[in-house]
């Protein structure tokens, strides 16, 4: 009996548990070092599970001994040639006799003989195995085998003796020879274990071994917390490893369905044993798939799931494992265990829960990544269908009996909406990556129409109704169908993955958890969590807020109206003046200098001299200007070792450069598709972006980000998270921000740092809005019905009808008082926004609500807004006299923990109340004085710059004059928008990023364009 505080006692505890739960005790002398497996266990499995085949092999060789030799040699050769996983899954052929080397858990109980074979598997735990041909005295603490084939090793350490996981890792790195057969070409995963924590690796490489945490999280699996494991009142914190992961069925499922090989496109026989790369799931990935599948099996189709998994969580692999699991998942064998989703749709025992699994992504780049990952797990021809051609290919896959997993984009679904009836009776699992409100819009409605099949009499009724619709085309029936298509469907389950769930995402897919402390008694929470906090603490991602440097802009204004000092709305005037300040002529050159010099001094040497940087700009034209400014600064200073690329969509005209159009390909000198590869090379170090590559771009060498754009909410998290990927030698990141404060960025990250939650939207808000809309006297039921009928019929006269049936409503709207107009317009705006979302989460479809929604979508764009809501026109009223940009503060903006209040995502609260306050009037000189007092510090005459008015430049444009003379203001603004942006930047060579950092007023382009456009339009027309 081992002393209780020793490592031996720790081994005995684990062994005792496994032996009591279906494992066999291995004999360490049965392990053949020359073959790399346990010959006794292998033979016992073959003889017990495949007796007739074994006797045939004995007859062929004439003796048991020769048959054993033939079997052992063939298995060893195949393990060397094909790898452990392929041999376990496909078996070996010995003298034309096929032997299986493992049997995997059947998906159902329909075939009892498969369960009998499954039970013949021999899982063996062997302690202190002498495994090494290079050092025969070496022994590994624990060896885990499946039917004699080694699949895992473990080194155990006892904290009481002053050792732990780090010492176990060190032992692997220094005392275990990676060239030994056991490590080179047999076992797949290696665990370093102490009583509290676990780490793992799939490849030993001495001191270069990469160890990954294999822990539940301090709050428990799938729950809120950081690194580590929770206290276990029943034993060791690390007991989950042998209680759950090494549990007999779970362990076999891991190797039957989860573990995969990264072949790099090669066949398994073309890979040398020491070059094999195994993919073993991290604990949270295995737990997420297992618990989700268990819930689906118990519930059936019709339930939605939200998995909040941080960047760095390995979402692509988790999605692939989940898709593979769901594709073969069956209902329970016992009818009494069938869940509400299964019984509602009429499923019986041992039936497939889903007929197809559809992986949906909005991003083409990620779509390709998912395709490669999923297809890497299953090579059965036709089972996995990649929709990479057209809608006809998607239609064929949806109708195919063979295709089990379909990978496509959401945008392809509307074109096959008419095929819905052919899919009646089918059940679908839809896995959505980075699912946000895209699942709540019109495209998601069309997706549901495609997939929402019905069974039995309901299917017959639907088919009959569809045929009748082709003849009578009753608008009421189609209206009800549209409402039903928006709502929750019993044959659909959504599985939404995101690191940054919005309130709408939580309401669409989250769990409704009773909570007396919540205002409505309900919290919306993710089904499973792997938080940003845990990912950072486990070092799967870097903390991008750790090193945060902000810059400040100082400026001074003067009244440009001479003796005039008009009263203007205070808030709007301050916003207009600050936006005006942002347009100064030297911003790009100043920022280019800061960026280049900072990169050369601080970033260039990072990651072994391979570090990259990204510059985030506010628009495509800003990206063009910034790229040129950086290039000019590098050239003028004769610098080498730094070069910039630019990324933006489409073509950009720069008013400063006549008769020249800029595209990404022209500026970079190569096609857009080559950019990721070229940026990864040593030729380029800086990437200037405008929206493109701010999300969905995975480049581990990105170390520094220069931010010249207002970032808020989810966009801030997604943009800065481009830096958080890990890479060898990458120990930190850096953010230099010209615009945002560290506090604002912290506030943006806070809701997504741990577990995000929200409160449900009150559906009665929609009823209140509906009542106010009817009470306003603008809507007429006959006009509404007529428009809806025309809209749903989609004939050649539909467009004309949309105007005809809204003209009278528009006239009644214009007759209202100013306040009543604004009240109606905002009520209709909020109704259409909220209904498009709430119809997905409220189970009862409402034709009346759908009617107003469809009508409102047509009427709303025709309603003129309140001009008081536009920005005040102060053109020519101010002059910028001083400006300087300088370093403000370097801070560690890292988050430790986040309060429950800050983790909440606020939902819809607006009820279309119209204008709620009047902006107080102030003298222009007073407002300018306040701004100067706040931002005009430390300015000298050397900073003095004068802002020249842009009206003269705009006035020279004959096209703008012609459009102004012959069109209304709204039509004119569509032309003026592009013109003004070019002229302003041409005159002032700057952007609004610094301004928004101080007054937090986004959308500079829209506001300033309205201000200047209205003035110019009035001047021309008068």
VENPEWO-V464488 format. One record per pair of residues at least 12 apart in sequence whose ideal C-beta (glycine too) atoms are under 6 Angstrom apart, sorted by the first residue. I is the first residue (numbers start at 1). GAP is how many residues later the second one is. If there is no record, write none. Layout:
i=I gap=GAP
i=I gap=GAP
This chain:
i=5 gap=155
i=7 gap=149
i=7 gap=151
i=10 gap=146
i=10 gap=148
i=11 gap=116
i=11 gap=145
i=14 gap=228
i=15 gap=110
i=17 gap=225
i=18 gap=107
i=22 gap=226
i=23 gap=100
i=23 gap=102
i=24 gap=98
i=24 gap=100
i=26 gap=98
i=26 gap=100
i=28 gap=98
i=28 gap=100
i=28 gap=101
i=31 gap=98
i=33 gap=100
i=35 gap=37
i=35 gap=41
i=36 gap=145
i=36 gap=146
i=36 gap=150
i=37 gap=111
i=37 gap=112
i=38 gap=107
i=38 gap=110
i=39 gap=33
i=41 gap=81
i=41 gap=83
i=41 gap=107
i=42 gap=106
i=45 gap=77
i=45 gap=102
i=46 gap=53
i=48 gap=72
i=49 gap=71
i=53 gap=44
i=56 gap=41
i=57 gap=40
i=60 gap=35
i=70 gap=24
i=71 gap=23
i=74 gap=18
i=74 gap=20
i=75 gap=17
i=78 gap=14
i=80 gap=105
i=80 gap=193
i=81 gap=188
i=82 gap=186
i=82 gap=187
i=83 gap=185
i=83 gap=193
i=84 gap=102
i=84 gap=104
i=85 gap=174
i=85 gap=176
i=86 gap=182
i=87 gap=14
i=88 gap=13
i=88 gap=14
i=101 gap=46
i=102 gap=44
i=102 gap=45
i=103 gap=14
i=103 gap=15
i=103 gap=18
i=104 gap=152
i=105 gap=13
i=107 gap=221
i=107 gap=223
i=108 gap=222
i=108 gap=242
i=109 gap=224
i=109 gap=241
i=110 gap=240
i=122 gap=25
i=123 gap=125
i=124 gap=21
i=125 gap=19
i=126 gap=17
i=127 gap=15
i=129 gap=14
i=131 gap=51
i=132 gap=48
i=134 gap=43
i=134 gap=46
i=140 gap=13
i=141 gap=13
i=141 gap=14
i=141 gap=15
i=142 gap=12
i=150 gap=36
i=150 gap=37
i=151 gap=37
i=152 gap=35
i=152 gap=37
i=153 gap=34
i=153 gap=37
i=154 gap=37
i=154 gap=39
i=155 gap=13
i=155 gap=16
i=155 gap=37
i=156 gap=37
i=157 gap=37
i=159 gap=35
i=159 gap=36
i=164 gap=30
i=165 gap=27
i=165 gap=29
i=165 gap=32
i=165 gap=34
i=168 gap=24
i=169 gap=23
i=169 gap=42
i=172 gap=32
i=173 gap=33
i=173 gap=34
i=173 gap=36
i=178 gap=26
i=183 gap=21
i=184 gap=89
i=184 gap=90
i=185 gap=88
i=188 gap=90
i=189 gap=13
i=189 gap=91
i=195 gap=41
i=195 gap=43
i=196 gap=41
i=196 gap=42
i=197 gap=18
i=198 gap=16
i=198 gap=40
i=198 gap=43
i=199 gap=12
i=199 gap=14
i=199 gap=15
i=200 gap=12
i=200 gap=14
i=202 gap=76
i=202 gap=78
i=213 gap=325
i=214 gap=69
i=215 gap=13
i=215 gap=14
i=216 gap=13
i=216 gap=24
i=217 gap=317
i=221 gap=66
i=222 gap=65
i=222 gap=306
i=222 gap=307
i=224 gap=530
i=224 gap=531
i=226 gap=307
i=226 gap=308
i=226 gap=311
i=227 gap=310
i=227 gap=311
i=258 gap=23
i=258 gap=63
i=259 gap=21
i=260 gap=19
i=260 gap=117
i=261 gap=17
i=262 gap=15
i=262 gap=17
i=284 gap=246
i=285 gap=29
i=285 gap=33
i=288 gap=19
i=288 gap=30
i=288 gap=240
i=289 gap=32
i=289 gap=33
i=289 gap=36
i=292 gap=13
i=293 gap=32
i=293 gap=36
i=296 gap=57
i=297 gap=32
i=298 gap=41
i=299 gap=40
i=299 gap=42
i=300 gap=39
i=300 gap=41
i=300 gap=42
i=301 gap=40
i=301 gap=52
i=301 gap=126
i=301 gap=190
i=301 gap=192
i=302 gap=39
i=302 gap=188
i=303 gap=38
i=303 gap=190
i=304 gap=190
i=304 gap=205
i=305 gap=190
i=305 gap=222
i=306 gap=190
i=306 gap=203
i=306 gap=204
i=306 gap=220
i=306 gap=221
i=307 gap=190
i=307 gap=221
i=308 gap=193
i=308 gap=218
i=308 gap=221
i=309 gap=188
i=309 gap=221
i=310 gap=189
i=310 gap=220
i=310 gap=221
i=310 gap=222
i=310 gap=225
i=311 gap=188
i=311 gap=230
i=311 gap=410
i=311 gap=413
i=312 gap=223
i=312 gap=228
i=312 gap=229
i=313 gap=217
i=315 gap=182
i=316 gap=53
i=316 gap=54
i=316 gap=57
i=319 gap=112
i=320 gap=53
i=320 gap=54
i=320 gap=57
i=323 gap=34
i=323 gap=36
i=323 gap=51
i=323 gap=82
i=323 gap=108
i=324 gap=53
i=326 gap=28
i=326 gap=31
i=326 gap=103
i=327 gap=30
i=327 gap=77
i=327 gap=78
i=329 gap=24
i=330 gap=20
i=330 gap=22
i=331 gap=16
i=331 gap=18
i=331 gap=20
i=331 gap=22
i=333 gap=16
i=333 gap=17
i=335 gap=14
i=344 gap=146
i=345 gap=145
i=345 gap=146
i=346 gap=109
i=354 gap=73
i=354 gap=75
i=355 gap=71
i=355 gap=72
i=356 gap=72
i=357 gap=48
i=357 gap=72
i=358 gap=48
i=358 gap=70
i=358 gap=72
i=359 gap=48
i=359 gap=72
i=360 gap=50
i=360 gap=70
i=360 gap=72
i=361 gap=72
i=362 gap=48
i=362 gap=76
i=363 gap=333
i=365 gap=331
i=366 gap=330
i=367 gap=42
i=370 gap=37
i=371 gap=15
i=371 gap=36
i=382 gap=20
i=383 gap=21
i=384 gap=21
i=385 gap=12
i=385 gap=18
i=385 gap=21
i=386 gap=21
i=387 gap=21
i=391 gap=21
i=391 gap=24
i=391 gap=25
i=394 gap=14
i=394 gap=18
i=394 gap=22
i=395 gap=21
i=395 gap=24
i=410 gap=33
i=413 gap=33
i=413 gap=34
i=413 gap=37
i=414 gap=29
i=414 gap=32
i=416 gap=34
i=417 gap=29
i=417 gap=32
i=417 gap=33
i=420 gap=29
i=420 gap=30
i=421 gap=42
i=421 gap=45
i=423 gap=30
i=424 gap=29
i=424 gap=30
i=424 gap=35
i=425 gap=28
i=425 gap=30
i=426 gap=27
i=427 gap=64
i=428 gap=23
i=428 gap=64
i=429 gap=64
i=430 gap=64
i=431 gap=64
i=432 gap=64
i=433 gap=64
i=434 gap=64
i=435 gap=61
i=435 gap=63
i=436 gap=66
i=436 gap=69
i=437 gap=67
i=439 gap=69
i=440 gap=64
i=440 gap=397
i=440 gap=400
i=445 gap=40
i=445 gap=41
i=448 gap=37
i=448 gap=41
i=449 gap=36
i=451 gap=41
i=452 gap=37
i=453 gap=38
i=475 gap=314
i=475 gap=317
i=478 gap=314
i=479 gap=368
i=479 gap=371
i=480 gap=367
i=482 gap=368
i=483 gap=362
i=483 gap=363
i=483 gap=364
i=483 gap=367
i=484 gap=361
i=486 gap=353
i=486 gap=354
i=487 gap=352
i=487 gap=358
i=488 gap=355
i=494 gap=15
i=496 gap=13
i=500 gap=214
i=500 gap=217
i=500 gap=252
i=501 gap=255
i=502 gap=403
i=503 gap=255
i=503 gap=402
i=503 gap=404
i=504 gap=333
i=506 gap=18
i=506 gap=252
i=507 gap=17
i=507 gap=334
i=508 gap=332
i=510 gap=14
i=510 gap=15
i=511 gap=14
i=511 gap=16
i=513 gap=12
i=520 gap=239
i=522 gap=238
i=523 gap=234
i=524 gap=234
i=525 gap=232
i=529 gap=226
i=531 gap=223
i=532 gap=220
i=532 gap=221
i=533 gap=220
i=533 gap=221
i=541 gap=183
i=542 gap=182
i=542 gap=191
i=543 gap=351
i=544 gap=176
i=544 gap=179
i=544 gap=180
i=544 gap=189
i=545 gap=348
i=545 gap=349
i=546 gap=346
i=546 gap=348
i=547 gap=187
i=548 gap=187
i=548 gap=194
i=548 gap=343
i=548 gap=345
i=549 gap=187
i=549 gap=341
i=550 gap=187
i=550 gap=192
i=550 gap=338
i=550 gap=339
i=551 gap=187
i=551 gap=334
i=551 gap=336
i=551 gap=337
i=552 gap=336
i=553 gap=332
i=553 gap=441
i=554 gap=330
i=554 gap=381
i=554 gap=383
i=554 gap=385
i=555 gap=26
i=555 gap=327
i=555 gap=328
i=555 gap=380
i=556 gap=325
i=556 gap=326
i=556 gap=376
i=556 gap=380
i=556 gap=383
i=557 gap=321
i=557 gap=371
i=557 gap=374
i=557 gap=375
i=558 gap=321
i=558 gap=323
i=559 gap=366
i=559 gap=369
i=560 gap=316
i=560 gap=317
i=560 gap=318
i=560 gap=319
i=561 gap=316
i=565 gap=358
i=565 gap=359
i=565 gap=360
i=566 gap=358
i=567 gap=354
i=568 gap=304
i=568 gap=356
i=569 gap=303
i=569 gap=350
i=570 gap=349
i=570 gap=350
i=570 gap=352
i=571 gap=348
i=572 gap=299
i=572 gap=300
i=572 gap=347
i=573 gap=299
i=573 gap=354
i=574 gap=353
i=575 gap=426
i=576 gap=295
i=576 gap=296
i=576 gap=298
i=577 gap=301
i=577 gap=354
i=578 gap=417
i=578 gap=421
i=579 gap=413
i=579 gap=416
i=579 gap=425
i=579 gap=429
i=580 gap=298
i=581 gap=299
i=581 gap=414
i=582 gap=408
i=582 gap=410
i=582 gap=412
i=582 gap=413
i=583 gap=401
i=583 gap=405
i=583 gap=407
i=584 gap=299
i=584 gap=361
i=584 gap=404
i=584 gap=406
i=585 gap=403
i=585 gap=404
i=587 gap=403
i=588 gap=37
i=588 gap=41
i=588 gap=401
i=589 gap=40
i=590 gap=295
i=592 gap=37
i=592 gap=38
i=592 gap=41
i=593 gap=40
i=595 gap=111
i=596 gap=37
i=599 gap=14
i=603 gap=100
i=603 gap=101
i=606 gap=97
i=607 gap=94
i=607 gap=122
i=607 gap=123
i=608 gap=121
i=610 gap=91
i=611 gap=92
i=612 gap=73
i=612 gap=89
i=612 gap=90
i=613 gap=73
i=613 gap=91
i=614 gap=73
i=614 gap=88
i=614 gap=91
i=615 gap=73
i=615 gap=91
i=616 gap=73
i=616 gap=91
i=616 gap=93
i=617 gap=73
i=617 gap=91
i=617 gap=92
i=618 gap=91
i=618 gap=373
i=618 gap=375
i=619 gap=71
i=620 gap=28
i=620 gap=32
i=620 gap=70
i=621 gap=31
i=622 gap=369
i=623 gap=23
i=623 gap=25
i=623 gap=65
i=623 gap=67
i=624 gap=28
i=624 gap=30
i=624 gap=38
i=626 gap=62
i=627 gap=17
i=627 gap=19
i=627 gap=61
i=630 gap=14
i=642 gap=43
i=643 gap=41
i=644 gap=42
i=644 gap=44
i=645 gap=23
i=645 gap=34
i=645 gap=39
i=645 gap=42
i=646 gap=21
i=646 gap=42
i=647 gap=17
i=647 gap=42
i=647 gap=45
i=647 gap=46
i=648 gap=16
i=648 gap=42
i=648 gap=44
i=649 gap=43
i=651 gap=12
i=655 gap=327
i=655 gap=328
i=655 gap=331
i=656 gap=330
i=694 gap=25
i=695 gap=23
i=697 gap=25
i=700 gap=25
i=700 gap=27
i=701 gap=26
i=702 gap=20
i=702 gap=21
i=703 gap=30
i=704 gap=30
i=705 gap=18
i=705 gap=30
i=706 gap=30
i=707 gap=30
i=707 gap=32
i=708 gap=30
i=708 gap=285
i=709 gap=284
i=710 gap=29
i=710 gap=286
i=710 gap=292
i=711 gap=29
i=713 gap=35
i=716 gap=29
i=716 gap=32
i=717 gap=32
i=717 gap=35
i=738 gap=255
i=738 gap=256
i=739 gap=254
i=739 gap=258
i=740 gap=257
i=742 gap=149
i=742 gap=151
i=746 gap=147
i=750 gap=148
i=750 gap=152
i=751 gap=152
i=751 gap=154
i=753 gap=142
i=753 gap=145
i=754 gap=144
i=754 gap=149
i=756 gap=147
i=756 gap=149
i=757 gap=146
i=757 gap=147
i=758 gap=147
i=758 gap=149
i=761 gap=146
i=761 gap=147
i=763 gap=75
i=763 gap=79
i=765 gap=146
i=766 gap=68
i=766 gap=69
i=766 gap=72
i=769 gap=58
i=769 gap=61
i=769 gap=62
i=769 gap=143
i=772 gap=55
i=773 gap=54
i=776 gap=48
i=778 gap=31
i=778 gap=34
i=778 gap=35
i=778 gap=46
i=783 gap=22
i=784 gap=67
i=784 gap=71
i=786 gap=19
i=787 gap=18
i=787 gap=68
i=788 gap=63
i=788 gap=66
i=791 gap=63
i=802 gap=56
i=806 gap=52
i=806 gap=53
i=806 gap=56
i=809 gap=50
i=810 gap=52
i=813 gap=50
i=822 gap=44
i=822 gap=92
i=822 gap=93
i=823 gap=91
i=825 gap=38
i=826 gap=86
i=826 gap=88
i=827 gap=85
i=828 gap=28
i=828 gap=32
i=830 gap=80
i=830 gap=82
i=831 gap=25
i=832 gap=21
i=832 gap=24
i=832 gap=25
i=834 gap=74
i=835 gap=14
i=835 gap=18
i=870 gap=140
i=871 gap=136
i=871 gap=139
i=871 gap=140
i=873 gap=138
i=873 gap=142
i=875 gap=137
i=875 gap=140
i=876 gap=73
i=877 gap=47
i=879 gap=68
i=880 gap=67
i=881 gap=63
i=882 gap=57
i=882 gap=61
i=882 gap=62
i=883 gap=60
i=883 gap=62
i=884 gap=59
i=948 gap=39
i=950 gap=33
i=950 gap=34
i=950 gap=37
i=953 gap=30
i=954 gap=29
i=954 gap=62
i=960 gap=19
i=961 gap=59
i=963 gap=12
i=964 gap=53
i=964 gap=56
i=969 gap=48
i=972 gap=45
i=973 gap=40
i=976 gap=37
i=977 gap=32
i=980 gap=29
i=980 gap=32
i=992 gap=12
